[in-house]
């Protein structure tokens, strides 16, 4: 996910379209910014007028005149207050809305990425990119156009007014501005790089915390709390060192600005004082000049201070763009059609597959015809390609060459939504979402009624134990379902698939991690689920698939044996060796521990 640093102009070009929905808010915000700028720029002119009039013709300065000027200025401050409120409230809300839009786009994009992306990317890094990285975008989205617009207005107005007072002095003052910008650019780039390094390391910290907390039982089982604390502290100290480096560049950046501030004031004091002594400018002009220079410097200082926020925002945008630029490997063909009324016939036609990231070939020349409603079992040593073959059917990965067809239709020519709607998957590693039992079952079918959820639970053999839970169907299952046993979680996942009611069913070692009693209960539920559906079962214990219509033995990336249980035993090949080894294992012993095979 790490890319080289993108140019600021490119990042702004990618970010700018997010303003489109809020164009009217942005225009009003900039109009309010111009009002506040005008109100601020009027004060030096008022003081210049009063000072010069007082020195040249004090009698002409009446109390009425001064009061009227004061009332006009007070009116301007009211306008300034209203404009500032709009900028502070509505402007910030606009920034938050843009942040929300970006987070939605990032999350939507993440949903489309394939398993390859998640296999190579830490969840902590992803979380950092769509949460904390985008927090800074709120301030950036609001303040960036506003600050630069105000700075442009103030610089332009200041230059015009200062030039009218003394063109020579103004030219001298403005010579410092580009020199200041060039001098600060080095530190500015360093700060940007440091902020990105910070963000990357925050992602690593998140990944470390997530890994340790989710595996806290393993940590405690091995009494490795101190080891985890030491690893975390190492990352924590490294993060501190990165921040220390960031603050060093920021301090150097700000110190450079203060130095140029001092130089510009020195020029105003010396040159302005000499010009006043020689009658080139009036005392009131010098007061106004000094105030405008102060305003100009304050504007430059504000832009410089905004530079930190700017760089934080650019870093957030850059890391957001890196997500959005991640390639979507699995997508709908432009002419994709809906896959409807599925019978469940599956055909593999000379299928080859290799993982896109490491080009490790897993399947070679697979040809397979599965009849509708047929029960297929897949067995073989670890790495034979059983799970991969099943993962190709719902297009969790795309094949390298060949074709896979369901009811004669190439799965690459139908929509992913309709394809996956017709396929149910029950895995060994059950994932339950943080929520209630009811929520997790209802996840199988959007808009399912309560009666449908309960019926699915009954079919899965889960209804009875659910009613025995403290709050029944409203029982909170905890993160990843930690409050339930393995068998309970598996039956809930089966209920979820019952509710989905797919035509094709994939059982990926669904009972391998269960004890004998739980395995018996879950196996009964799976038998019910498989009735009338095309079923592919990745077997863990060979005794569980003796009644399969057909058994496929995968080894060396291909199908090496095929037939029912009795036929394969008569061949006395790989299946015979695997089965007799399992028969000879001690009762209850994990077969694949003994034979060094786990069916993956």
Secondary structure, 3 states (H helix, E strand, C coil): CCCCCCCHHHHHHHHHHHHHHHHHHHHHHHHHHHHHHHHHHHHHHHHHHHHHHHHHCHHHCCHHHHHHHHHHHHHHHHHHHHHHHHHHHHHHHHHHHHHHHHHHHHHHHHHHCCHHHHHCCCHHHHHHHHCHHHHHHHHHHHHHHHHHHHHHHHHHHHHHHHHHHCHHHHHHHHHHHHHHHHHHHHHHHHHHHHHHHHHHHHHHHHHHHHHHHHCHHHHHHCCCHHHHHHHHHHHHHHHHHHHHHHHHHHHHHHHHHHHHHHHHHHHHHHHHHHHHHCCCCCHHHHHHHHHHHHHHHHHHHHHHHHHHHHHHHHHHHHHHHHHHCCCCCCCCCCCCECCCCCCCCEEEEEEEEECCCCCCEEEEEEEEEECCCCEEEEECCCCCCHHHHHHHHCCCCCCCEEEEEECCEEHHHECHHHHHHCEEEEECCCCCCCCEHHHHHHCCCCCCCHHHHHHHHHHCCCHHHHHHCCCHHHCECCHHHCCCCHHHHHHHHHHHHHHHCCCEEEEECCCCCCCHHHHHHHHHHHHHHHCCCEEEEECCCHHHHCCCCEEEEEECCEEEEEECHHHHHHHCCHHHHHHHHHHHCCCCCCHHHHHCCCCC
